[in-house]
Amino acid sequence: MIDEILPSPVATGSTFVDHDAALAALYPQEAAAVASARPKRRREYANVRMCARRAMRELGVPPVPVLSGPRGEPLWPDDIVGSLTHCPGFRAAAVGRSSAFAGLGIDAEPNRPLTQDLLEFVSLPQERARVHALTRSSPDVCWDRLLFSAKETVFKTWFPLAARELDFTEADIRIDPGSGTFSARLLVPGPVLDGERVDGFNGRWLSRRGILLTAIALRRTTGQ
């Protein structure tokens, strides 16, 4: 399902169920990283890494441990960029060659509304106004949760490039309900990529099987 909103050079892996074999397939370094975690967290961790190794194999990359950086970001081999996500009932990974993509971000969320407090915390006033308008016209999609998912995807794309935090209110997101796309305008100076400053990201979204998916594939403008 995640592959539907990513370009074909990106390789993906996903699952709707947790596999017991994924725990046994963890590399020792990975198993050690979640040794003290609760069983639910260990299952999530193991199965999303199973998805990562499927994606790497599809890309022609030998599977390796996928550990986490200080912000929880996955650490990929030098020539790979990628992203991981999990929510109840879904786990997924996406990877691409760093020669083709400067960054990838994916996020999955249940199609359920946010609390009002959380919506106000993660959004700008103009974003809330747009969400309320979308909710009135198309109530089958929880647009507030989709906005949150898009913000998560923006951060997952941003952080490996900028190596610094990006607050929820430092990107203004517009969702296009008809085309299944969204845009994010950065409200702070973006990282410099291939000699040009990044001022925003464009992504795609999908709602299916009770799950909201968002994805950004940031292509390089010049070869490496």
C-alpha positions, -999 to +999 in steps of 0.1 A: +000+000+000+028+024+008+044+018-026+013+034-042+024+069-030+061+065-037+080+066-070+091+033-085+129+037-078+120+035-041+118+000-026+093-008+001+083-035+025+051-036+046+029-059+067-005-058+082+002-085+108+031-091+132+052-122+125+067-141+154+097-149+132+107-113+131+118-113+167+141-143+161+155-126+129+167-095+148+205-089+146+221-091+181+226-053+181+189-047+174+178-073+199+200-056+226+184-022+217+149-034+227+159-060+253+142-041+281+112-029+261+077-041+265+066-070+243+044-047+221+073-024+215+096-053+207+071-067+181+067-033+165+105-029+163+112-064+150+085-063+123+093-029+110+129-040+106+117-071+088+100-047+064+133-027+061+152-058+051+126-068+025+129-033+010+167-034+010+167-068-007+143-053-033+168-025-038+197-050-042+213-040-009+225-068+015+204-067+047+222-051+077+212-041+112+190-010+113+198+008+145+185+041+158+201+075+161+197+099+190+163+112+178+151+076+171+159+080+134+169+048+115+206+046+106+210+033+071+241+023+051+260+052+036+245+049+001+209+045+013+182+068+025+150+056+041+122+058+066+102+035+089+067+037+103+043+017+123+008+021+137-018-004+149-023-029+121+004-017+098+042-016+096+063-003+067+097+007+054+109+026+023+145+029+011+162+045-019+196+051-033+211+083-020+224+091-055+188+095-066+171+107-034+183+132-008+156+120+017+126+099+023+099+101+048+068+079+054+042+078+082+012+057+090-016+067+113-050+052+122-079+071+106-091+084+139-095+121+150-070+139+172-080+154+205-085+191+203-056+197+226-033+177+204-045+194+172-039+228+187-004+217+198+007+204+164-009+229+140-011+265+130-043+285+130-046+285+092-040+247+091-068+242+116-091+263+095-083+242+064-088+210+084-122+221+096-133+230+060-121+196+047-139+178+076-172+195+067-168+185+030-153+150+033-159+136+068-148+100+059-111+111+063-098+124+096-081+154+082-066+164+115-049+131+118-038+133+082-022+167+089-004+152+119+009+123+097+021+148+071+040+167+098+056+135+109+067+127+074+081+162+069+101+158+101+114+124+090+126+139+057+140+171+074+160+157+103+186+136+084+192+166+062+192+194+087+204+175+118+183+197+140+147+198+153+118+211+134+088+222+155+053+212+144+045+249+138+076+255+117+060+241+085+027+251+070+010+222+054-017+223+027-035+190+018-051+186-016-081+162-012-086+157-049-051+148-060-039+129-030-010+153-025+002+178+001+028+205+003+048+218+032+062+253+033+091+257+057+088+287+080+124+285+090+156+283+068+158+249+053+190+228+047+211+234+016+208+206-009+228+203-041+237+240-038+201+252-032+182+259+000+152+237+005+121+258+013+096+231+014+085+195+005+059+179-016+043+146-007+014+122-014-012+107+009-036+078+009-065+066+030-074+029+030-083+001+053-087+025+082-051+037+078-038+071+067-004+071+049+018+100+039+051+100+020+078+123+007+105+113-018+129+142-021+148+137-054+182+151-060+185+178-085+220+169-095+239+137-097+264+128-070 
